[in-house]
Amino acid sequence: MIRSIFIAALVITATGAQAQRMPNPQKLEACRQLARERGFKFGAFNKGAIKPKDFVRGCMQGTQR
């Protein structure tokens, strides 16, 4: 009985954590477009202080404007 409850709780926790990691595709594309508009180049070597990936991550979290 306890084992089945533990397994069910583990599955629910893993499913919830996985769902949170799935980015919204429209928001992701909007953040990538914003990065391009601000001069970031994807796939190129960047010497700047912030990388395009970091900019997009910040945009997805709502910290970039």
N, C-alpha and C positions, 0 to 999 in steps of 0.2 A: 504494500500500500504506500509506504513512504517512498519507496523507490520510484513508483509510477508518478507520484506527485513531483518528485525531484526532476525526473526526466521531462515532464510536461513544463515545469518552470524553466528548465534549461532551454527547451525548444522555443518557448515564448520569448525569452530574453534574447536568444540568438537571432530570431526572426525580427524582433524590434530593432536590434542594433544594425542588422543588415539593411533594413528599410531606411534608416536614417542616413546611410552612406550613399544612397542613390540620388545623384544631383538632378535637379529639375532641368531637363534639356533646353527649354526655352531660356531660362535664366542663365544657364551656362553659355549658350550662344550669344546672348545679349552682353555678357561680361567679356567674352572673347572679342566681340565687335567693338566694345568700348576700349579695350586694350589696343586694338588695331588703330582706332581713331586717335588714341593718345601716343602713337608712335612705336608701340612695342612690335617686335617682329618675332613670330613663332618659328622655331626651327633654326634660328640663326644664333650665333654666339653673341651674347650681350655682356658688355663690361659694366653696365650701369649698376646703380645701387639696388635696384629691384628688378627681378626677373619677371617675364610675362606670366609664368605659372603662379608666382606669388601674388601678382596683381589680380589675376583671375580668382584665386583663392580668397583674397581679401574682398573682392567684389561679391562673391557668392555669400560671404559671411556678413556683408553689409558695411564693411569698414572703408571701402574705396568709394569715392564720389566722382 
